[in-house]
Amino acid sequence: MKTDNTKTKKKAPYISLDEGKLLVRIARESITAHLENKRLETPQTTERLKEKSGVFVTLNKAHPRELRGCIGFPYPDSPLGDATVRAAIYAATEDPRFDPVSLDEFQKDIVLEVTVLTPPQPLHSEDRKKLPELITVGRHGLIVEGHGTSGLLLPQVAVEWNWDSTDFLSNCCLKAGLPPDYWLLHETTVKVFDGEIFEEVTPGGNVRRRSDGE
């Protein structure tokens, strides 16, 4: 029986809402201090935010909503709070797809998203055509690695583009610079991770947890 991967599966949160709000505040304060050429004081974090974790920071224009920058670290190599600081500054100033944001634009028209990642895990299936059945849209993010290149897509991307799991795999291959069907090859590595997403409702405003599938 074929799995309906457009349905999402609920998961227990591994970052509290208060910790998510703190991460978003850390991201905003880090970008603001950098753009103002001020020294950022070491952020106060909880014990959880001192643990190593992958994280991505996304900048979106609020009106109309569109991507303005996104950079992060998929693997748990640094403490979560520290990684959030670096990802936020890089997303605002070093995403090669966009010009750096200005302070005025950032304060008036940019909303932030912070996505905390679980460690990526390889997917295994002798029948590669069954890989889509192992992916839950809205819960899983993807990494595709092969031929010396890699691509990553966060969980919310598949939802925003209304992709099923096969579309998700194909587009992650394209993100890696590979043909869209390269996930079918055994020499291509496909990894999944969960993402806990916290987002500003308005620039510098209230922060909410984005539920699965939203």
N, C-alpha and C positions, 0 to 999 in steps of 0.2 A: 504494500500500500504506500502510495507516495505521500510524503509529509507536506502539509500546507505550511510553507515557511513564511507566508505573509502574516501569520498570527504570531503574536509575541508571547513570551513566557516571562512571568514576573520573577524577580530575584530579590533576595534580601539585600538591603543597602549595606555597604561596607564603609561608607563615609556618612556621618550624621549630617543633617541639614545645617546645624550650627558650624560644623567644620567646613562644609561646602561654602557657606556664606563667608567664612574667614578666608578661604582660598581665593574667592572672587575679590574680596577686599584687598588681599595681598597683591593680586595681579593688577588691580587698578592703581593702587598706591605705588607699585613698582614702576609702571609705565609713566605715571604722572611725574614721579621723582626723576626718572631718566630724561623725560622731555623738558623738564625744568632745570636740568643739569645740577640737580641736588643729590647729595649723598643719601642713600636709603638706609635707614636704621634697620638692623636685623629684625625681621618680623617675629612677633610672638606667636608661637604655634603650640598646638597640643602634642601629646605624645604620639598620637597617630600620624600627625603631619611631620613628625621627625623620622618616621619610618621611610625606607626607600620605596619609591613607587614611580611608575610611568605616569605622565600627565601631558595633556595638550591644552593650550590656550587659544581660543578662537575669538577674533574680533569681527563683529558684524555691523554694517551700517544699520541704523535703526529705521530710517525713512528714505527710500524704501529699504527693506531688509535684504542685504546682500553681503557676501563675504568680503572682508577687508584685510584679513590676514589670519594665518593659522600655522603655528609651529609648536612642536613638543618633542617629548622623549618617550618612545614606546616601551623601553625596558627600565626596570627598577634599579637604576645605577646611582641615584642621588636621593637625599631626603625629599619628601614630597613638597614641603614648604619652599626649600631652596630651588627645586626644579621648577616650581610654579613661577618664581621670580624671574628666572632666566627665560623660560618659555614665553612669558608675557612680554618681556622686553624684545625678544627676537621676533615675536609675532607682529609687534607694532612697528618695528624698524628694519627687519632684515628678511622678511618674506620676499623672495625674488619676483614674485608675481605682481607685487604692488609697490607703489611709492610709500615711503615711511609716512605714518600718520603725523599730523601736526597736533600741538597741544589743544588748540581751539576745536579742531574736528573731534579729537578724542573726548573732550569734555562735553560736547554738545550732541554728537551724533553717533557714538560708538557704544554698543552693548557688548559685554564680555560673556564668554562661556568658558568654563573650566571643566575638562573631562578627565577624571581620574581612572587610570587603567589597571586592570589585573595583569599579571605577567602573561605575555602571549604564549599560546600552546599550539604545537603543530596538530593539524588534522590528519588522520590516517584512514585510508580506505583502499582496499585492493581494487575495487571498482571505482575509478575516479569519477564516473558519472553520478555516483551517489554522494559526492561531497556536498552538494547543495542541501541535502537532507540533514546534514550535521550543523547547519548554520541557521540561527534564529534571527531574523530581521528585527531590528529594534533593540536587540540585546547585544549582539556580537559586532565587534569591529574586525577588520581583516587586514592581514599583511600577506602579500605575495612576494616571494623571492625566487629568482631564477636568472641564469645567464648573467650573473654579476650585477644585477640590479634588483630593486625592490620598490614596492608601492604600499601605501597604507591608506585606509579609509576608516574614519570613525563611525561608530554605530548610527549616529543621527543622519549621516549622509544618505544611507539607503532609504530611510524613512522620508527624508526631505524630497528625494527624487522618485519616490514610489516604486522602488526596485524590489523584485523578488530576490531570492538568494542566488539564483543563477546570474541575473543581471549584476548583482553585487560583485560576484567573483569576476565576471568579465570586465567590469569597470575598474576593479582593483588591478587586474592585469594591465589595462590601458594606462593606469596611473604609474605603473612600473615601467612603462615603455615597451610592453610586450603585446603580442597579438591577443585578442580577447579570449581565445580558447586555450591559452597556455596552461590554465589551471588543470586541464585534463591530462597533462604530461606528468609522469611520476617524478621526473627530475625537478619539477617546480614545487616548491614548498609553500603550503598554505597554512597560515596560523590564525587563530582567533583569540580575541580578548573581550572581556566585558568592560563597559564604560559607564561610570557614574557621572551624570552631567548636571552641572549647576549653572544657571544663566540669570543675567540681569533682565528685569522686565523693561526698565528704562535706563538710559546712561547714568551710572552711579546710583541707581535706585534699588528697589527691593530685589532680592535674589530668591529664586525658586529652584527646586529640584525638577528636572525634566523627567517625567514618567516614561516608562517603556512605550515605544510606538508613537510618541507625540513629536 
